[in-house]
Structure formats: C-alpha cells, structure tokens
Amino acid sequence: MMKCGKAQCACASDPTKRHGPYFELTYKANGKTVNVKLSPEAAPLYRAAAQQYRKLKTLLNRLDKLSKTILRHQAELAESKRHH
C-alpha cells in the first residue's frame, strides 16, 4: 500500500486510504537498490522464491560454521600428532 505523493490526496494522511496493493521485488545490484513492479499473479511466485532463497542462505551459513569447526579440530589434531 503506497502514498501517491499528492498533498491533497487522502492517502497522505490516512493509512487506510493508501493506493494498492502493489507488489514489488527489491534487491541490490552493483551497490544500488533495484525495485521491480510485479503483477498480482507473479507476486506469490516471487514470495515463494524469496522464502526458498532465505532458507538456502540459512543452510549455507550453518554449513560454513560446521566446516570451519571441523577444519579447526582437524588442524588441532594434526598439530597434536606432529608434536608426539
């Protein structure tokens, strides 16, 4: 739901009078924010894709932390074997 920017329009002062709903995809590209208007039909597809992307990022972060932990333990084990 958006304001149109006209000072005389009811949307400027009353949130219930805003225009829309409009659907937008927002992302960063080359350090700039990009907004893409979506059709009402496309919005659920993009919403589902965004949820899957967030889920994937969460899993990749967990994998990264586990990998670092394993590498640290392997390095410690190799170090302790070298000293014996």
Secondary structure, 3 states (H helix, E strand, C coil): CECCCCCCCHHHCCHHHCECCCEEEEEEECCEEEEEEECCCCHHHHHHHHHHHHHHHHHHHHHHHHHHHHHHHHHHHHHHHHCC
